[in-house]
Amino acid sequence: MSQPHDVLIIGTGITGLSAAKHSLQNGLSTVTMEALLPGGLVTNVNELDGEIQGSGSDIAAALMLEVHKLGAKNINATAASIERDAEMLAVTSDAGRHLARTVIIASGARLRRLGIPGEAEFEDRGVSHCADCDGPFYKDQNVVVVGGGDSAAQEALVLSEFARQVHLVHRGANFKARQHLVDRLTDHPNIVIHWRAQVEAVLGDRSVRAVRVREADGPAAGEISCTGFFPYVGLEPSCEFVPEAVLRDAGGLLLTDANLRTAMPGVFAAGAVRSGFGGLLKHSVAEGVTAAESACAFIRS
């Protein structure tokens, strides 16, 4: 068992790194826990669209460097549970049991899967979740993007720079994406929009060769030939390890008060894992700071 810390932060996306930076600046002994690469989903975005501009990977790397210089240590592990241990909180992971006075859950969210045949089978063989990373592999080829929000719109636009044709499949009759993105989509010469349609299966042999699509007004499902398939149908929270004492909304997101306190004393939640999160990078930073401030107040109360 490791030595107790003031703050243990689960997740090293922008929210978790912002919380670590602020808690360290406040003189709290701080450790992060992350099994994957630090930075979170923003590292897949080459050009951010919003108040914070630039490369997502560059912004994450700069924040990681700041946190490292302040003395943060990372436990390379996956959190399995959180429970009370006398006056401490105990986080169990595949690397052991770790004690802290407070815990900030900043584990974020993962891309939701469609759950259709072929989606898992062709992962990394034509099924991708990062247009910025994989777009160049589809130069002069046809690709399919699924979704109607900002992420789907942004990824379709990125892919349009490489692909011969981008087929954007959306089950609704209107996009949820911001209007300036919608305007760019509808005016783009090599983006084809399939309204009120759903992908039923990803087809292929060694790699993706097509998707089967059913349109609401069509008599039968048809195929769209493609070599790349990019689903962006929303996020689901990464919080299976969080105990039932931490309440959730109907979508499984963690409930907090305005100070990001959960129903479990000493446990805070911030970022995409939390109900009410704004969704933008600036909100990730702000919530990391708020969670750290609340943890500091809890420790000093």
C-alpha positions as CSV (number, residue, x, y, z in Angstrom):
1,M,0.0,0.0,0.0
2,S,1.3,3.4,-1.0
3,Q,1.8,6.4,1.4
4,P,-1.4,8.5,1.8
5,H,-1.8,11.6,-0.4
6,D,-3.9,14.7,0.1
7,V,-5.4,14.3,-3.4
8,L,-5.7,11.3,-5.7
9,I,-7.0,12.2,-9.2
10,I,-8.3,9.4,-11.4
11,G,-7.8,10.4,-15.0
12,T,-5.2,12.5,-16.8
13,G,-7.2,14.2,-19.5
14,I,-7.3,18.0,-19.5
15,T,-9.7,18.0,-16.5
16,G,-7.5,15.7,-14.4
17,L,-4.3,17.6,-15.3
18,S,-5.9,20.9,-14.5
19,A,-6.9,19.6,-11.1
20,A,-3.5,18.2,-10.5
21,K,-1.8,21.5,-11.4
22,H,-4.1,23.6,-9.1
23,S,-3.9,21.2,-6.2
24,L,-0.1,21.1,-6.4
25,Q,0.0,24.9,-6.6
26,N,-2.0,24.9,-3.3
27,G,0.6,22.8,-1.6
28,L,-1.3,19.5,-1.6
29,S,0.5,16.2,-2.1
30,T,-1.0,15.0,-5.3
31,V,-0.9,11.8,-7.3
32,T,-2.7,10.9,-10.6
33,M,-3.9,7.5,-11.7
34,E,-4.0,6.7,-15.4
35,A,-3.6,3.4,-17.3
36,L,-3.6,4.9,-20.8
37,L,-1.6,7.7,-22.4
38,P,-2.2,11.1,-20.6
39,G,-4.1,13.9,-22.3
40,G,-7.4,12.2,-23.0
41,L,-9.5,12.5,-26.2
42,V,-8.3,16.0,-27.0
43,T,-4.9,14.6,-28.1
44,N,-6.7,13.2,-31.2
45,V,-7.7,16.8,-32.3
46,N,-5.1,18.6,-34.5
47,E,-7.0,21.8,-34.7
48,L,-9.3,22.8,-31.8
49,D,-12.4,24.8,-32.7
50,G,-13.4,27.1,-29.8
51,E,-12.0,29.7,-27.4
52,I,-8.9,27.6,-26.8
53,Q,-7.2,27.2,-30.1
54,G,-4.3,25.1,-31.3
55,S,-3.4,21.4,-31.4
56,G,-5.0,19.3,-28.7
57,S,-1.9,17.2,-28.3
58,D,0.3,20.3,-27.9
59,I,-2.0,21.8,-25.3
60,A,-2.1,18.5,-23.4
61,A,1.7,18.1,-23.6
62,A,2.3,21.6,-22.2
63,L,-0.1,21.0,-19.3
64,M,1.5,17.6,-18.6
65,L,5.0,19.3,-18.5
66,E,3.7,21.9,-16.0
67,V,2.2,19.2,-13.7
68,H,5.4,17.1,-13.9
69,K,7.6,20.1,-13.0
70,L,5.3,20.7,-10.0
71,G,6.1,17.2,-8.7
72,A,3.0,15.1,-9.6
73,K,3.5,11.4,-9.8
74,N,1.3,9.0,-11.8
75,I,0.2,5.5,-10.8
76,N,0.0,3.6,-14.1
77,A,-3.1,1.6,-13.3
78,T,-6.8,1.2,-13.8
79,A,-9.1,2.2,-10.9
80,A,-11.3,-0.6,-9.7
81,S,-13.1,0.8,-6.6
82,I,-13.3,3.6,-4.1
83,E,-14.2,3.0,-0.5
84,R,-13.9,4.6,2.9
85,D,-11.0,3.5,5.1
86,A,-11.3,5.1,8.5
87,E,-10.5,8.8,7.9
88,M,-9.1,8.1,4.5
89,L,-10.4,7.1,1.1
90,A,-9.0,3.9,-0.5
91,V,-8.8,3.5,-4.3
92,T,-8.1,0.0,-5.3
93,S,-6.5,-0.6,-8.7
94,D,-4.6,-3.4,-10.6
95,A,-1.4,-1.9,-9.0
96,G,-2.6,-2.1,-5.4
97,R,-4.5,-0.1,-2.8
98,H,-3.9,3.6,-2.6
99,L,-5.0,6.0,0.3
100,A,-5.9,9.6,0.0
101,R,-7.7,12.2,2.0
102,T,-9.7,13.3,-1.1
103,V,-10.4,11.7,-4.5
104,I,-11.2,13.7,-7.7
105,I,-12.9,11.5,-10.4
106,A,-11.8,12.9,-13.7
107,S,-12.0,9.7,-15.7
108,G,-13.8,11.3,-18.5
109,A,-15.8,9.5,-21.2
110,R,-15.2,7.2,-24.1
111,L,-16.7,7.2,-27.5
112,R,-20.0,5.3,-27.6
113,R,-20.1,2.2,-29.8
114,L,-22.9,1.5,-32.2
115,G,-22.9,-2.1,-31.3
116,I,-23.4,-3.3,-34.8
117,P,-21.9,-6.4,-36.6
118,G,-18.4,-5.8,-37.8
119,E,-17.7,-2.7,-35.7
120,A,-15.5,-4.5,-33.2
121,E,-14.2,-7.0,-35.6
122,F,-12.7,-4.4,-37.9
123,E,-11.3,-2.1,-35.2
124,D,-8.0,-0.7,-36.6
125,R,-8.7,-2.5,-39.9
126,G,-10.9,0.3,-41.3
127,V,-12.9,1.2,-38.2
128,S,-11.3,4.3,-36.7
129,H,-12.1,7.0,-34.1
130,C,-9.5,9.6,-35.0
131,A,-9.8,11.4,-38.4
132,D,-6.8,13.6,-37.6
133,C,-4.7,10.5,-36.9
134,D,-5.9,8.2,-39.7
135,G,-7.2,10.6,-42.4
136,P,-4.1,10.4,-44.6
137,F,-4.5,6.6,-44.9
138,Y,-7.7,7.2,-46.8
139,K,-6.4,9.5,-49.5
140,D,-8.6,9.3,-52.6
141,Q,-10.8,6.6,-51.0
142,N,-14.4,6.6,-49.8
143,V,-15.1,6.8,-46.1
144,V,-18.3,6.8,-43.9
145,V,-18.8,8.9,-40.9
146,V,-21.8,8.4,-38.5
147,G,-23.3,11.0,-36.3
148,G,-24.9,14.5,-36.2
149,G,-23.0,16.4,-33.5
150,D,-19.9,18.6,-33.5
151,S,-17.5,15.6,-33.4
152,A,-19.1,13.9,-36.4
153,A,-19.1,17.2,-38.3
154,Q,-15.5,18.1,-37.5
155,E,-14.2,14.7,-38.4
156,A,-16.1,14.6,-41.7
157,L,-14.5,18.0,-42.6
158,V,-11.1,16.7,-41.6
159,L,-11.6,13.5,-43.7
160,S,-12.8,15.6,-46.7
161,E,-9.3,16.9,-47.0
162,F,-8.0,13.4,-47.9
163,A,-10.9,11.2,-49.0
164,R,-12.4,11.1,-52.5
165,Q,-15.9,11.2,-50.9
166,V,-17.2,11.3,-47.3
167,H,-20.6,9.8,-46.7
168,L,-22.1,11.3,-43.5
169,V,-24.9,9.1,-42.1
170,H,-27.2,10.7,-39.6
171,R,-30.4,9.1,-38.2
172,G,-32.1,12.5,-37.7
173,A,-33.5,15.1,-40.0
174,N,-31.3,17.9,-38.6
175,F,-27.8,18.2,-37.2
176,K,-27.1,18.9,-33.6
177,A,-23.7,20.4,-34.5
178,R,-23.0,24.1,-34.3
179,Q,-24.3,26.1,-37.3
180,H,-21.0,27.2,-38.7
181,L,-20.0,23.5,-38.9
182,V,-23.3,22.6,-40.5
183,D,-22.9,25.4,-43.1
184,R,-19.4,24.0,-44.0
185,L,-20.8,20.5,-44.3
186,T,-23.7,21.3,-46.6
187,D,-21.6,23.4,-48.9
188,H,-18.8,20.9,-49.2
189,P,-18.4,19.4,-52.6
190,N,-17.2,15.9,-51.6
191,I,-19.4,15.3,-48.5
192,V,-22.6,13.4,-49.1
193,I,-25.2,13.6,-46.3
194,H,-27.6,10.6,-45.7
195,W,-30.5,11.9,-43.6
196,R,-32.7,9.7,-41.5
197,A,-30.4,6.7,-42.1
198,Q,-28.7,4.2,-39.9
199,V,-25.7,1.9,-40.4
200,E,-26.7,-1.7,-39.7
201,A,-23.4,-3.5,-40.2
202,V,-19.8,-3.0,-41.2
203,L,-18.8,-5.4,-44.0
204,G,-15.4,-6.7,-45.1
205,D,-13.0,-9.5,-45.3
206,R,-9.5,-8.6,-44.0
207,S,-10.5,-5.0,-43.8
208,V,-13.6,-2.8,-44.3
209,R,-15.0,-2.8,-47.8
210,A,-18.6,-1.4,-47.2
211,V,-21.3,-0.6,-44.7
212,R,-24.9,-1.6,-44.9
213,V,-27.2,1.4,-44.5
214,R,-31.0,1.5,-44.1
215,E,-32.7,4.8,-44.9
216,A,-36.0,5.6,-43.2
217,D,-37.8,6.2,-46.5
218,G,-36.1,3.3,-48.4
219,P,-37.7,-0.1,-49.0
220,A,-34.5,-2.0,-48.2
221,A,-31.0,-1.7,-46.8
222,G,-28.3,-0.8,-49.3
223,E,-24.5,-0.7,-49.2
224,I,-22.1,2.2,-49.4
225,S,-18.6,1.1,-50.6
226,C,-15.9,2.5,-48.3
227,T,-12.5,1.6,-46.8
228,G,-12.9,3.6,-43.7
229,F,-15.6,3.8,-41.0
230,F,-15.7,6.6,-38.4
231,P,-18.5,6.4,-35.8
232,Y,-19.1,9.5,-33.6
233,V,-22.4,8.9,-31.9
234,G,-21.7,10.5,-28.5
235,L,-19.9,9.6,-25.3
236,E,-20.5,7.4,-22.3
237,P,-19.0,8.0,-18.9
238,S,-16.0,6.0,-17.8
239,C,-17.1,5.4,-14.2
240,E,-17.7,1.6,-13.6
241,F,-15.4,1.7,-10.6
242,V,-17.4,4.4,-8.8
243,P,-19.5,3.1,-5.9
244,E,-23.3,3.3,-5.7
245,A,-22.9,5.9,-3.0
246,V,-22.0,8.4,-5.7
247,L,-25.3,9.2,-7.4
248,R,-25.9,9.2,-11.1
249,D,-28.3,10.6,-13.6
250,A,-30.4,8.6,-16.1
251,G,-27.5,8.5,-18.5
252,G,-25.0,7.2,-15.9
253,L,-23.2,10.5,-15.4
254,L,-22.1,11.4,-11.9
255,L,-24.2,13.9,-9.9
256,T,-22.5,16.7,-8.1
257,D,-23.3,20.1,-6.5
258,A,-22.0,23.4,-7.8
259,N,-18.7,22.8,-6.0
260,L,-18.4,19.4,-7.8
261,R,-18.9,17.5,-4.5
262,T,-20.5,14.1,-4.9
263,A,-22.8,12.4,-2.3
264,M,-19.7,10.6,-1.0
265,P,-17.7,12.9,1.4
266,G,-14.3,13.7,0.1
267,V,-15.0,12.5,-3.4
268,F,-15.4,15.0,-6.2
269,A,-16.2,14.6,-9.9
270,A,-15.3,16.9,-12.8
271,G,-15.3,16.9,-16.6
272,A,-17.0,14.6,-19.0
273,V,-17.8,12.0,-16.4
274,R,-20.1,14.5,-14.6
275,S,-23.7,15.4,-15.3
276,G,-24.0,19.0,-16.4
277,F,-20.5,19.2,-17.9
278,G,-20.4,21.9,-20.6
279,G,-18.5,19.9,-23.1
280,L,-15.9,22.4,-24.2
281,L,-12.2,22.4,-23.4
282,K,-12.5,25.6,-21.4
283,H,-15.1,23.8,-19.2
284,S,-12.6,20.9,-18.7
285,V,-10.0,23.4,-17.4
286,A,-12.5,25.3,-15.2
287,E,-13.9,22.2,-13.6
288,G,-10.4,20.8,-12.9
289,V,-9.7,24.0,-11.0
290,T,-13.0,24.0,-9.1
291,A,-12.6,20.3,-8.1
292,A,-9.1,21.0,-6.8
293,E,-10.3,24.1,-4.9
294,S,-13.1,22.1,-3.3
295,A,-10.7,19.3,-2.3
296,C,-8.4,21.8,-0.8
297,A,-11.3,23.3,1.2
298,F,-12.4,19.9,2.4
299,I,-8.9,19.0,3.6
300,R,-8.5,22.3,5.5
301,S,-12.0,22.4,7.0
